[in-house]
Amino acid sequence: MTYIRKLGMNARACKTELANASSSQKNDALFEIAHILRRCAPKIIEANAIDLENAVRRNMSASMQDRLRLDEKRIEGIASACEKLTALDDPVGEVIGGGTRPNGMRITKIRVPMGVVGMIYEARPNVTVDAAALALKSGNCVILRGGKEAINTNKMLAALMRRAVETAGFDPNIIQLVEDTDRGIATDMMQANGLIDVLIPRGGAQLIKAVVQSSTVPVIETGSGNCHVYVDESADLDMAVNIVDNGKTQRPSVCNAIETVLVHRDVADDFLLMMKNRLDEHNVELRGCPITRMILGEENVRPADEDDYATEFNDYILAVRVVDDIAQAIEHIQKYSTGHSECIVTESIFAAEEFQKRIDAACVYVNCSTRFTDGEEFGLGAEIGISTQKLHARGPMGLRELTTMKYLINGSGQIRS
């Protein structure tokens, strides 16, 4: 029996029990997880320190090390997210449609768990807990395959969560971690039809592309984020600077951070100087078009090429382009966007409506930061990822997005003629 087959069989053996668990039982398990994470925070930080030491040896970028790092504050945030899930409505069993047919048959459409959810993700140990907690609340078993960069942290987190759910009365195999970091194991997950019901990749564009192209298990694609801010001619420039600064520098390694700023030519002189002064506080590297370089000085801005406008930097790097009008901004975004999160800063109702109507992305913002593309910020609790596809789920994926549907049909002897 292969390693993944063993994990899959373990999960399938206990998925019915979890799918039929009461909300209070699942909430008790989430409280237990939150409690053990807080109590064992020093052990988690100790395991995380090993991963961080290895990251330095591997010359991992500072922004990626930030993704990997856990401290008391972040562990508290992860534990709190588990507790917040207990206050959310349980989607399992929710009636979402139905009615009585002319022949008297009663049809009811309800939400049910997907079954066994597989997660393949990179150096984000918080995802280990977020995914497990969301899967638990939505009645799904989960098989987690994180990156080798976070293996020590993930082992500790998974062991603690398994202990917590067992204390709450569940089989610990409702949460399983793939401890073998060999890439071949990830491929086995992608082809575990009949064992894993749905696979969710979360990470950079290369990882997501590999899973989508190689998987025979159904995939919910969580996209990379080449996100833009367009500063319109009518924009409040102080607001625009704040939005760009927040979108780029608050946490540049995440998928809802911005990678390109587009600026209307009529406000480019003023705005670009204001923006540069703010971003210089964070040593952001600018890569811009010829007009941008002329305004800010060629010595201050590297020339931008096609690759720069198409890249999710996940770093303190920002591409900049001056455009003639909103139409050119929309054309640029349509060409380079990954369909994640896009923003316009404007005081024009027409421009705002035109932008939101014509931009095809999961989240389209007017006058607020793209950093809000987040399950908790949207009131969904923790999220399992941001879907950029159009089938089943799009945008932040919370509890309801981890369910499917089932039809219940009740009759009194009806037969089809």
DRENDOVEX-577585 format. One record per residue (C-alpha): y, z, x negated. Coordinates in pm, whole numbers, padded with zeros to 5 digits, always signed. Layout:
BEGIN
YZX ...
# end
This chain:
BEGIN
+00000+00000+00000 +00338-00099-00143 +00617+00154-00188 +00836+00010+00088 +00541-00028+00323 +00467+00341+00278 +00826+00436+00361 +00826+00201+00657 +00502+00343+00795 +00641+00695+00752 +00950+00600+00951 +00761+00424+01228 +00533+00726+01268 +00827+00946+01369 +01072+00700+01527 +00954+00758+01885 +01004+01133+01851 +01359+01083+01727 +01439+00814+01983 +01352+01056+02262 +01517+01364+02113 +01788+01534+02316 +02153+01528+02214 +02143+01901+02144 +01843+01861+01912 +02018+01586+01716 +02342+01783+01704 +02157+02088+01571 +02024+01871+01288 +02375+01742+01209 +02508+02098+01192 +02223+02188+00958 +02314+01893+00734 +02680+01996+00723 +02580+02355+00644 +02345+02269+00359 +02592+02024+00202 +02858+02296+00187 +02616+02562+00063 +02475+02336-00208 +02799+02166-00313 +02766+02293-00676 +02422+02132-00703 +02556+01804-00562 +02847+01803-00807 +02609+01878-01094 +02391+01578-01003 +02701+01363-00954 +02826+01457-01302 +02516+01297-01455 +02587+00972-01268 +02952+00983-01378 +02851+01032-01741 +02622+00731-01715 +02903+00532-01553 +03131+00598-01849 +02857+00485-02090 +02817+00165-01887 +03193+00101-01896 +03225+00116-01519 +03583+00053-01407 +03802+00349-01313 +03818+00237-00950 +03439+00211-00926 +03403+00553-01087 +03631+00682-00814 +03391+00543-00554 +03108+00727-00725 +03282+01062-00772 +03214+01362-00547 +03407+01689-00564 +03442+01992-00337 +03706+01818-00124 +03500+01503-00071 +03184+01699+00004 +03377+01898+00261 +03497+01571+00414 +03140+01440+00433 +03018+01764+00592 +03306+01763+00840 +03223+01404+00938 +02871+01518+01030 +03014+01792+01250 +03258+01552+01416 +02964+01334+01518 +02828+01621+01728 +03138+01603+01949 +03090+01232+02021 +02898+01105+02322 +02536+01024+02254 +02495+00649+02322 +02119+00669+02377 +02033+00632+02745 +02385+00525+02843 +02378+00294+03145 +02571-00023+03059 +02486-00245+03354 +02248-00335+03630 +02223-00348+04006 +01992-00412+04298 +01857-00763+04355 +01830-00921+04703 +01455-00854+04700 +01516-00482+04648 +01433-00458+04277 +01659-00214+04093 +01757-00327+03742 +01920-00084+03498 +02044-00183+03153 +02056+00109+02906 +02126+00170+02538 +01829+00251+02314 +01795+00305+01937 +01716+00009+01715 +01426+00200+01560 +01420+00189+01180 +01745+00099+01005 +01744-00005+00640 +02056+00035+00427 +02117-00138+00092 +02442-00028-00068 +02618+00029-00397 +02774+00325-00580 +02907+00512-00278 +02710+00837-00238 +02911+00927+00073 +02736+00632+00242 +02405+00814+00192 +02516+01091+00425 +02727+00879+00660 +02441+00636+00722 +02182+00910+00769 +02406+01106+01008 +02494+00803+01219 +02132+00693+01232 +02023+01042+01338 +02282+01073+01616 +02196+00726+01748 +01822+00803+01743 +01728+00582+01447 +01515+00654+01145 +01678+00535+00824 +01557+00407+00486 +01834+00425+00226 +01850+00218-00091 +02161+00304-00294 +02261+00164-00631 +02118+00295-00956 +02468+00415-01049 +02441+00696-00792 +02068+00766-00805 +02091+01130-00915 +02353+01212-00652 +02161+01027-00382 +01834+01206-00466 +02008+01540-00427 +02180+01443-00101 +01862+01299+00050 +01656+01603-00048 +01910+01836+00112 +01930+01633+00433 +01553+01613+00464 +01536+01991+00429 +01808+02028+00694 +01646+01807+00957 +01310+01975+00901 +01478+02311+00963 +01607+02161+01290 +01252+02069+01393 +01232+01702+01297 +00994+01520+01068 +01182+01488+00735 +01078+01121+00720 +01346+01030+00971 +01559+01016+00651 +01407+00852+00343 +01560+00744+00013 +01426+00461-00201 +01407+00637-00538 +01286+00332-00729 +01599+00137-00836 +01411-00177-00935 +01565-00485-00770 +01223-00597-00658 +01208-00297-00426 +01527-00415-00255 +01363-00755-00205 +01062-00582-00047 +01300-00414+00199 +01451-00750+00290 +01105-00879+00380 +00965-00570+00553 +00933-00735+00893 +00755-00513+01141 +00854-00201+00947 +01234-00221+00930 +01404-00334+01251 +01747-00414+01108 +01896-00424+00759 +02260-00340+00681 +02401-00427+00336 +02718-00250+00228 +02900-00331-00093 +03053-00622-00280 +03036-00988-00189 +02749-01059-00431 +02526-00788-00283 +02596-00890+00075 +02536-01259+00000 +02205-01180-00170 +02081-00977+00128 +02193-01233+00387 +02030-01521+00200 +01706-01345+00105 +01627-01128+00406 +01372-01214+00670 +01452-00886+00845 +01748-00923+01086 +02074-00842+00904 +02405-00704+01026 +02650-00841+00772 +02915-00597+00656 +03164-00816+00478 +03363-00787+00162 +03734-00741+00214 +03976-01000+00080 +04258-00854+00290 +04619-00974+00315 +04963-00848+00412 +05220-01107+00523 +05582-00991+00502 +05772-01192+00762 +06140-01292+00742 +06226-01030+01005 +06031-00747+00842 +06170-00402+00780 +06140-00423+00401 +06110-00048+00344 +05822-00042+00593 +05665-00342+00422 +05680-00172+00080 +05512+00139+00221 +05237-00066+00387 +05170-00272+00073 +05173+00037-00149 +04933+00223+00080 +04707-00079+00124 +04679-00143-00250 +04702+00193-00426 +04574+00469-00197 +04215+00373-00279 +04192+00025-00433 +03812+00021-00461 +03743+00013-00085 +03690-00293+00134 +04002-00240+00349 +04239-00231+00051 +04469-00534+00030 +04424-00799-00238 +04705-01048-00163 +05064-01020-00040 +05232-01320+00121 +05612-01309+00145 +05850-01526+00348 +06084-01707+00108 +06397-01581+00288 +06320-01217+00194 +06126-01278-00128 +06411-01194-00369 +06475-00853-00217 +06123-00759-00119 +05942-00853-00439 +06176-00641-00651 +06133-00345-00415 +05755-00392-00413 +05729-00419-00792 +05932-00102-00845 +05694+00090-00619 +05373-00060-00756 +05484-00003-01115 +05430+00368-01044 +05057+00288-01028 +05054+00024-01304 +04945-00248-01062 +04892-00584-01232 +05060-00869-01043 +04933-01226-01037 +05171-01461-00863 +05282-01810-00772 +05562-01984-00971 +05834-01857-00734 +05705-01500-00764 +05707-01529-01143 +06059-01669-01139 +06190-01381-00926 +06014-01101-01112 +06007-01256-01458 +05721-01445-01616 +05658-01160-01856 +05588-00928-01559 +05357-01149-01353 +05049-01339-01463 +05011-01685-01310 +04778-01679-01008 +04510-01943-00959 +04267-02027-00679 +04019-01764-00797 +04282-01490-00779 +04360-01569-00416 +03987-01573-00336 +03896-01250-00520 +03831-00901-00388 +03961-00717-00696 +03868-00360-00595 +04118-00258-00861 +04488-00213-00935 +04544-00590-00926 +04742-00776-00659 +04785-01148-00597 +05124-01258-00462 +05250-01580-00305 +05585-01682-00154 +05542-01893+00160 +05778-02109+00361 +05699-01963+00702 +05441-01785+00916 +05244-02107+00960 +05189-02135+00585 +05094-01767+00568 +04836-01813+00843 +04702-02125+00672 +04659-01931+00346 +04479-01644+00519 +04252-01880+00710 +04152-02038+00379 +04088-01724+00175 +04020-01441+00421 +03676-01285+00447 +03751-01196+00811 +03785-00824+00745 +04140-00689+00795 +04472-00876+00797 +04828-00751+00851 +05173-00883+00937 +05492-00683+00889 +05755-00815+01132 +06016-00719+01387 +05955-01042+01579 +05740-01011+01891 +05669-01384+01876 +05552-01366+01512 +05336-01061+01583 +05166-01227+01881 +05123-01556+01697 +04964-01380+01399 +04723-01174+01609 +04629-01479+01815 +04564-01716+01526 +04408-01490+01263 +04030-01475+01296 +03936-01136+01151 +03761-00823+01271 +04089-00626+01259 +04438-00777+01283 +04731-00538+01227 +05100-00547+01309 +05321-00307+01111 +05050-00071+00989 +04820-00044+00688 +04483-00218+00668 +04349+00111+00530 +04300+00222+00891 +03996-00007+00928 +03762+00287+00931 +03523+00429+01186 +03675+00775+01184 +04031+00642+01206 +03927+00434+01508 +03779+00742+01675 +03420+00634+01619 +03325+00918+01384 +03172+00818+01052 +03091+00449+01016 +02791+00269+00874 +03002-00029+00766 +03261-00286+00871 +03095-00587+01028 +03266-00921+00969 +03011-01122+01165 +03039-01208+01534 +02693-01137+01671 +02605-00789+01802 +02886-00599+01625 +03225-00667+01468 +03464-00430+01292 +03388-00062+01223 +03031+00014+01326 +02980+00352+01486 +02713+00499+01710 +02706+00235+01983 +02676-00043+01727 +02350+00117+01608 +02188+00075+01946 +02038-00219+02127 +01958-00252+02498 +01663-00224+02729 +01620-00329+03092 +01447-00091+03332 +01318-00261+03646 +01196-00058+03945 +01034-00219+04245 +00816-00153+04545 +00548-00420+04511 +00769-00730+04476 +00594-01042+04345 +00747-01376+04251 +00678-01668+04480 
# end
